[in-house]
């Protein structure tokens, strides 16, 4: 009976997940959100669909570049839609705005590729459904966010993608970005 209940909740979450994501895709004209353009190496603070309120150039990504799914240790930056679920003002990287990675969308891709188990997918889906941070101990890893460079080299930052999967701005930029950032803010990372 317990296994049947688990399978039914998994199926329900899989069926509801696309509906929840489709609904969240709507960007209201007054919504402020962040757009990371991996190809242009920019992070823009957006208002509505088209208004750019601020833009930060020369950002860095994970060493492996953008990928649809980030796996623990592969140094890629996951693409897709996220929300800021934690803000750390005491980070070694100046400031750290954690993203809710892995999302159900990422977990579904990983499940289809055979990289995670149905139980791991269910844990990620349940956390998202409950509005909780996703588990960080699956093969998808975690602790993906937007941060500064701390005491790192500005030259390395400008010349290379150097992170383990995060989006990095220089320290001056991360402080300027902080005035826009809030908990729950939408972040879209695209190639």
Secondary structure by P-SEA (a helix, b strand, c coil): caaaaaaaaaaaaaaaaaaaaaaaccccccccbbbbbccccbbbbccccccccccccccccccccccccccccccbbbbccccccccccccccccccccccccaaaaaaaaaaccccaaaaaaaaaaaaacccccccccccccbbbbccccccaaaaaccccccbbbbbcaaaaaaaccccccbbbbbbcc
